[in-house]
Structures are given as C-alpha cells and as structure tokens.
Amino acid sequence: MTQPFRNPYITPNGALKQHHRVMLFVGNDDWQFIKGSRLETGTVTITLSILFNKLANELSKRGLNDLSDSKTFERLVANCEIKLPV
C-alpha cells in the first residue's frame, strides 16, 4: 500500500499530536538536494518527520525501546538502509 506524503505527527485536521521539536545540522549539498527535489513548503519537515517515525517504528519492532541495549540501537541506526518495497 502506498503511504501519503504527510507528516505523521499532525492529525488529518491539522492539529499537532503530542510532539517535540528536533533541530539538526545538515550539509548544504544534502539540503539543496532534498529541498530541490520537491519545492513545495514543508518538504524538508515532512520528509524528516516521516523518516523519524519510520525509524521509531523499526526500533520498536526490534524491541529497542529503552537504554538497556544502546550498542544495538547505535549499530542499527548507523547501518540502516532505505529500501523501497517491490
């Protein structure tokens, strides 16, 4: 099933779900590449929100939901790959 390009932390009526703001530094080339791929407002925020949500879901599926296994968490995040469904 194809998922919509929509921020998973915002309800369908536009209200924010319980949330936190995340700030990060990215390289100019990566910024320009992502921003230039889709010029509409919110592209970077929506993209990172979707990826953050997918990462959280994967960590949860693997039972990595506390600090007891930080090495496995770090290894998974550092070595993850994005693969499109077939």
Phi, psi and omega in degrees: 000136178279130180269148179286154175275081185218141179298119182289352181261008177239131180291162179304334179272006174094359180279144177285134171284173177308128191210169172224150176269136179244132176244143178210160177258135177228155178290150181301318180299316179295318178302309182297322180296310181293312181297321181286346180283337180202111192273354181297157179298139175090359185305311184293316179298313180296314181302309182292327177294317178297313181295320178298316179296318179294321177297314179300318179296318180294317178299318179296317178301327181270004178075019180264072187241018174207186185275002187289340182227058185294329180294318177295318176304309182298318180295317179297313182294315183293334186245009182290154178231148175265122178235131179281146177294149181277000000 
